[in-house]
């Protein structure tokens, strides 16, 4: 009988057996009351938020799919919600008329599965609190780590800018001396190596971000290629190595711009 009543109510129709009309009205009203409860999906929302923050901490990236799919799901539920409400309202009216015709007394239904997660229930607190507490802690840790990373990045970029600005000044003075091409190139490599050592000393290797480590690695590769090109006069591999140097130089400049070290993107 319950399945028959529930099926008729979900379709927005009156029950076939008039004796079930009062039961159908009670079921429809209980369902409408649950749909009107704004926080009915809060435990589910907290669970998804907790999973998202955990994934962010583990991968240290913004997982777009972790936001996109729940957003699409909740958007679908939001768009779909008015249709069940209309059907439940229609079922309430139709069965209320039928119950009035048969003189049936109103029945108020308490659905256990809804009551367990209703506002203020013990079961709801047992679900919400274990989800909300670690979520607050993890969000606090994530915000703290993000602020620390931003401060570290700005400090490193400022120090790298000072190193590269000094390197740029030394390069300008070198070119102003009007030395021979070979001597100019030799001194240029020495200046680049000293700047690379200074960049390497800003922070220990284990405390660098991936971008900072990549910038130093590409700068080192660029300096090594410079030194090889200086010593490999007449070598047939020079054109290919020069193309690699250009790629390394372009890559290091792009990394410097991403980090915020504008001076390093100019040298």
C-alpha positions in Angstrom: 0.0 0.0 0.0 2.8 2.4 0.9 4.4 2.0 -2.5 1.2 2.5 -4.2 0.5 5.7 -2.3 4.1 7.0 -2.8 3.9 6.3 -6.5 0.7 8.2 -6.9 2.0 11.1 -4.9 5.2 11.4 -6.8 3.3 11.5 -10.1 1.0 14.2 -8.7 -2.2 12.2 -8.9 -4.9 11.1 -6.5 -4.8 7.6 -5.2 -7.0 4.9 -6.7 -8.3 3.7 -3.4 -10.1 6.6 -1.6 -9.3 5.1 1.8 -5.7 6.0 1.2 -6.4 9.7 0.5 -5.6 10.9 4.0 -2.3 8.9 4.0 -1.4 10.3 0.6 -2.0 13.9 1.9 0.2 13.3 4.9 3.0 11.8 2.7 2.8 14.7 0.2 2.9 17.3 3.0 5.9 15.6 4.7 7.7 15.4 1.4 7.0 19.1 0.7 8.2 20.0 4.2 11.5 18.2 3.6 12.0 19.8 0.1 11.4 23.2 1.8 14.2 22.6 4.3 17.2 24.5 3.0 19.8 22.6 4.9 18.7 19.1 4.0 21.8 18.5 1.8 24.2 20.3 4.1 25.9 17.0 5.3 26.4 16.1 1.6 27.8 19.6 0.9 30.2 19.4 3.8 31.4 16.0 2.7 32.2 17.2 -0.8 33.9 20.3 0.5 36.1 18.2 2.8 37.1 15.9 -0.2 37.9 19.0 -2.3 40.1 20.5 0.4 41.9 17.2 1.0 42.5 16.9 -2.8 43.8 20.5 -2.8 46.2 19.7 0.0 47.5 16.5 -1.5 47.9 17.8 -5.1 48.4 21.5 -4.3 46.4 22.3 -7.5 42.9 23.5 -8.1 41.0 20.3 -9.3 38.5 21.8 -11.7 36.6 18.5 -12.0 36.2 18.4 -8.2 34.2 21.6 -8.5 32.6 21.2 -11.9 30.8 17.9 -11.4 29.3 18.7 -8.0 28.3 22.2 -9.4 26.6 20.5 -12.3 24.9 18.0 -10.0 23.6 20.7 -7.6 22.6 22.9 -10.5 20.6 20.0 -12.0 18.9 19.4 -8.6 18.1 23.1 -8.3 16.5 23.2 -11.7 14.7 19.9 -11.1 13.4 20.8 -7.6 10.3 22.9 -8.8 8.9 20.0 -10.8 8.7 17.6 -7.8 7.2 20.5 -5.7 4.5 21.0 -8.4 3.6 17.3 -8.5 3.5 17.1 -4.7 1.3 20.2 -4.4 -1.0 18.8 -7.1 -1.1 15.4 -5.2 -1.9 17.2 -1.9 -4.8 19.1 -3.4 -6.2 16.1 -5.3 -6.0 13.8 -2.3 -7.3 16.4 0.1 -10.5 16.8 -2.0 -10.9 13.0 -2.0 -10.3 12.7 1.7 -12.9 15.5 2.3 -15.4 13.7 0.2 -15.0 10.5 2.2 -14.8 12.3 5.5 -11.3 11.0 6.4 -9.4 12.6 9.3 -6.0 14.3 8.4 -3.0 12.1 9.0 0.4 13.6 9.9 3.3 11.4 8.8 6.7 11.5 10.3 9.3 10.0 8.0 12.1 8.4 9.9 14.7 8.9 7.2 13.9 12.6 7.1 13.5 13.1 10.8 17.0 11.7 11.5 18.6 14.5 9.4 16.2 17.3 10.3 17.5 20.5 11.9 18.4 20.0 15.6 18.3 16.1 15.5 21.0 14.1 17.2 21.8 12.1 14.1 22.3 15.3 12.1 24.7 16.7 14.7 26.6 13.4 14.7 27.0 13.7 10.9 27.6 17.5 10.6 30.0 18.0 13.4 32.6 15.4 12.4 32.5 16.8 8.8 32.5 20.5 9.8 35.3 20.4 12.4 38.1 18.8 10.2 36.9 21.0 7.3 37.4 24.2 9.4 40.9 22.9 10.5 42.0 22.0 7.0 40.7 25.2 5.5 42.7 27.1 8.2 45.8 25.1 7.5 45.4 25.6 3.7 44.9 29.4 4.1 48.0 29.6 6.4 50.1 27.5 4.0 48.9 29.7 1.0 49.8 32.9 2.8 53.2 31.5 3.8 53.8 30.5 0.1 52.8 33.9 -1.1 55.1 35.6 1.4 57.9 33.2 0.5 57.4 33.8 -3.3 57.5 37.6 -2.9 60.6 37.4 -0.8 62.3 35.1 -3.3 61.3 37.2 -6.3 62.6 40.4 -4.6 65.9 38.8 -3.8 66.2 37.4 -7.4 65.4 40.8 -8.8 68.3 42.3 -6.8 70.6 39.6 -8.1 69.5 40.0 -11.7 69.5 43.8 -11.5 73.2 43.7 -10.3 74.0 41.2 -13.2 72.3 43.6 -15.7 74.4 46.5 -14.4 77.6 44.5 -14.7 76.7 43.4 -18.2 76.0 47.0 -19.3 79.4 48.1 -17.9 81.1 45.2 -19.7 79.7 46.1 -23.0 80.7 49.7 -22.4 84.4 48.7 -22.1 84.5 47.8 -25.8 86.7 44.7 -25.3 87.1 42.1 -28.0 84.3 39.6 -28.7 86.1 36.7 -27.2 87.0 38.5 -24.0 83.6 40.0 -23.7 82.0 36.6 -24.0 84.4 35.1 -21.4 83.6 37.8 -18.9 79.9 37.5 -19.7 80.0 33.9 -18.7 81.8 34.7 -15.5 79.1 37.3 -14.6 76.4 34.8 -15.4 78.0 32.1 -13.2 78.3 34.5 -10.3 74.7 35.5 -10.6 73.7 31.9 -10.7 75.6 31.2 -7.5 73.8 34.2 -5.9 70.4 32.9 -7.0 71.3 29.5 -5.6 72.0 31.1 -2.2 68.7 32.8 -1.8 67.0 29.8 -0.2 68.2 26.2 0.3 67.2 23.8 -2.4 64.6 22.0 -0.2 62.8 25.2 0.6 62.2 26.3 -3.0 59.0 26.1 -4.9 58.9 24.0 -8.1 59.0 27.2 -10.2 62.0 28.6 -8.4 63.9 25.3 -8.8 63.0 25.2 -12.5 64.2 28.7 -13.0 67.6 28.0 -11.5 67.9 24.7 -13.4 67.2 26.5 -16.8 69.5 29.3 -15.9 72.3 26.8 -15.1 71.6 24.9 -18.4 71.8 28.3 -20.2 75.1 29.2 -18.6 76.6 25.7 -19.4 75.5 26.1 -23.0 77.1 29.5 -23.1 80.4 28.1 -21.8 80.3 25.2 -24.3 79.6 27.6 -27.2 82.5 29.8 -26.1 84.9 26.8 -26.2 83.5 25.0 -29.2 84.6 27.3 -32.0 84.3 25.6 -35.4 82.4 22.6 -33.9 79.6 21.4 -36.3 77.2 21.0 -33.4 77.3 24.8 -32.7 74.1 25.7 -34.6 72.0 23.0 -32.8 73.5 24.0 -29.4 72.8 27.7 -30.1 69.2 26.8 -30.8 69.0 25.0 -27.5 70.6 28.0 -25.8 67.9 30.2 -27.3 65.2 27.8 -26.0 66.7 27.7 -22.5 67.0 31.5 -22.5 63.4 31.9 -23.5 62.2 29.3 -20.9 64.1 30.9 -18.0 62.7 34.3 -18.9 59.2 32.9 -19.0 59.7 31.3 -15.6 61.1 34.6 -14.2 58.0 36.4 -15.4 55.7 33.8 -13.7 57.6 34.1 -10.5 57.5 37.9 -10.6 61.2 38.4 -11.0 61.0 41.1 -13.8 64.8 41.9 -13.7 65.6 38.2 -14.4 63.3 38.2 -17.4 65.4 41.0 -19.0 68.9 39.4 -18.7 
